[in-house]
Amino acid sequence: MSRVTFWNWIGRSHEEIAQFREDWTNGTRYGEVKGYDGPPIPSPALPPTHLKPRGRVR
């Protein structure tokens, strides 16, 4: 199975990573980090290219 990795997310496609980022930015998917009192850490912008899955390298 191929995976796309970006920041702290691992997904199956560029679109899935983009959705993870949008959910993080909107605060709709991820819960509160216990013990952290600061504002949410903003995710970096997606690169200007399409993220490509990588297969397993042996």
N, C-alpha and C positions, 0 to 999 in steps of 0.2 A: 504494500500500500504506500502510495506517495504522500508526502507531507509538505506543507508550507509552514515555515516558521517566521514569525515577525514579532519583535519586542518580546512579550511574555505569552504569546499565543501560538498554538499549534493547530493548524486546520488542514482541510483537504483541498482548498482552492483559494485563489485571490479573493473571490467574492465572500467566502466564509470569513476570512481574516478582516475584510472591510466591514462586515457586519459585526464582528467582535469589537472592532475599534469604535464603531458607531454606538454600540451598546455601552461600552465603557465610558465614552464621552457623555452620553445621555444619562448615565447612572441607572440604566434599566435592567442590567443583567447580573451584575456582580454585587455581592453583599459588602457589608462594612468590614474593615480590617480592625479587629479588636486591638486596643492598645495604641492605635495611631490616631492622634488628635488633629492632624493637619488636613488641609484640603486634598481632594483626590489628585494624584499625580497625573498630569496630562500625558496622553500617549503621543509618541512622535507621529508626524504626518506619514502617510504611506508614500513610498517612493514613486517617482513619476513613471515607472515602468510596471508592467504586469508581473506580479509575483508568480513564480513557476514552482510547481511541486518537484521535489527531488526524490528519486527512488533510493532504495538502500544501496549503499556502495560496499562492495566486498573486496 
